[in-house]
Each structure stands twice: as C-alpha cells, then as structure tokens.
C-alpha cells in the first residue's frame, strides 16, 4: 500500500531538521533494518532524501571577530586562549556553557531556491524561549579582524519581546520598541533585511541575523516562512538544534 503523504511530509521535516551526523546514523539504521526494495521503504526513502525546494544554511557565528564573550565563573583560564581559539574550540566551549555570547549573538543565513524553481521568503519571526538574570563571569572583548559587513541585516532587541510568543519581522521593523535596535543596526554598512524577497536557483540570499540583550540572559530562535509556488512552509533557524544564547553584563 502507498504511504500516507502527510506522514511522509512529517518524516521529511523531521529528517531535514537533524544534524549531519544524525542523518548518517539514521540512513545506516534504515539500510541495515529493511531492504529498500519494499514499496513502503522506497516511497519513504524518496520522500526523505529527495532534494528540498529550498536550500538553507544557518550558522551561529562562534568567533572572536564578531562577538564578545562572557566567561563563566571558574573558567578564567580560557581567557588567555580565547583570542587565538579556532571556531571548533569556541563552539565546544559555548555548547558546554563555559562561555556565552555577550551583548549580541550573530547567525549567518544563506538561502537559495532548488528543484529548478524560485522560492519567496515571506516572513521571519523571532521567539524568545527563556529570559533570566544576566549571567555572572568575566568579559572577553572582540578582536578586530576587518572585513566587510553582511549583505543584508536583521537586528532585533530581545529585551522588548514577550516570552514564548513569535513576533513577526514585519512588526519589529516598524515597532517603536525596536527603535534602539534600528539605531544600532545603522552602524553596519549593509542594508536592512527586505521581505518578501524571491530567491531563484541561480542566486543566493545572504542575511546576518543579530539578537541583542542589554539587561538579561536570553535564549531564542527564529522561524522563516517561505512559499515554493504551491505551499507555504516554515523553517527554524537556531544553533544546530539548540537555541541561540546571549547574555548582557550584570549591573
């Protein structure tokens, strides 16, 4: 019997949300457990592993050029290593919560259409998942690395947003509560994010997503809403399955 389309769509969304190493593990389990010759597995395989209509990469910027760090208590030995640490070490220390982005946290987003057709990016919403007191620790400032700014920029003040309630970029870009964020974004040389925007298979849309906190510790994520010409979809932007994290200085 044919597999229900709705079930396959849910399976596809679940699989595409996995990290690369988990995808490899799932493939190994499927190949070992069930022959691909069966109709159900063949249909599932095609649905899960076929190319998506949109190709997106989103990576939190764990470096010393674009961000300052808050070093957790008891981790002062890391301060000497931070200026010359590579991205792998910084990502590991951030995941272990030995360091936290201070003031702002940036994510680089790159998007293009796939399957021979364009997609339309319609909205980007921001959801604050948790807000608490700013974290204790010591500060490690940024290192000046030079280079150009992002092609397009969306800068959001997380302190003004409600918790566990998505807020649309279309509102944030005109909200008086985000006036300070728009002023901070003006220091960058690139233009602000524009939506809706159509992205073809021959073009790439690059966005720098920046969340700021001046008073709290905040965990948050973003959700991109896009249209493939037939259906509307949503894609979560976060730190490889974990929320973006940023802390203000303690006052």
VENNORNOR-V367261 format. One line per field, one symbol per residue. burial: I if it has 9 or more other C-alpha atoms within 8 Angstrom, else O. A space follows every 10 residues. Layout:
BEGIN
burial: ???
END
This chain:
BEGIN
burial: OOIOOOOIIO IIOOIOOIOO OOIOOOOOOO IOOOOIOOII IIIIIOIIOO OOIIIOOIII IOIIOIIIII IIOOIIOOIO OIOOOOOOOI IOIIOOOIII IIIIIIIIII IIIIOOIIII IIIIIIIIII IOOIIIOIII OIOOOOOOOI IIIIIIIIIO IOIOOOIIIO OIOOOOOIIO IIOOIOOOOI OOOOOOOOII IOOIOIIIII IIIIIIIIII IIIIIIIIOO OOOOOOIIIO OOIIIIIIIO O
END
